[in-house]
């Protein structure tokens, strides 16, 4: 057994001392989006700090808790808070929990993040379903020896974000009368926001929104055969010719205000997912 498999086994052994739940849906909540957990019933909460080999969230608004429960009649597990390169973690550490979720029974993962809008047709407060991504993190969690028992050496990324789940989200948003944008997400290391020239570059290469997360988790999910549906709450407008300074307080304020829309869509998607 590889070192990675040993670590996963140790993590699972600890989690199983707290719960024997077998969730089929995993959810990763990003900056300012932790309120989703209010929708969960029959909760079992485990602090990341107590879980072997789990990183610990160091960013404001990331609670750092693994939560088991039910939502819309489905068994789920929620990561309330995630990890980033700018915290000093490697892409392997950032994405490690996704591997654990797979072994817990997860077949579908819903991911959320806060991001900046690059597409001039989008605006602050919109929710965007991620249709594809551009990896500008300068790293990849699959670099190094491949454990064939976890996934293939060269995973195909042509359906990095499940077209079926995106269609489900679009149907749900339409029925809920919530505007749902769709576009390409680009990930950079951070923690600084980008310059005007960088925003122009990112838009030129085809990005609709920019952030500092999600891509490592998506790559590992695809590697392990998990379907992914991801959303960005657009918390600021990154339009070079009309750029205004952005502050964390404003980002959190916008995310908190827009979160009910994203929560409603995610809840409806989970409800409509086939068992």
Buried (B, 14 or more C-beta within 10 A) or exposed (E): EEEBBEBBEEBBEBBEEBBEBEBBBBBBBBBBBBBBBEBBEEEBBBEBEEBEBBBBBBBEBBBBBBBBBBBBEBBBBBBBBBBBBBBEBBBBBBBBBBBBBBBBBBBBBBBBBBBBBBBEEBEBBBBBBBBBBBBBBEBBBBEEEBBEEBBEEEBEBEEBBBEEBBEBBBBBBEEBEBBBBBBBBBBBEBEEBBEEEBBBBBBEEEBBBBBBBBBBBBBBBBBBEBBBBBBBBBBBBBBBEEBEEBEEEBBBEBBBBBBEBBBBBBBBBBEBBEE
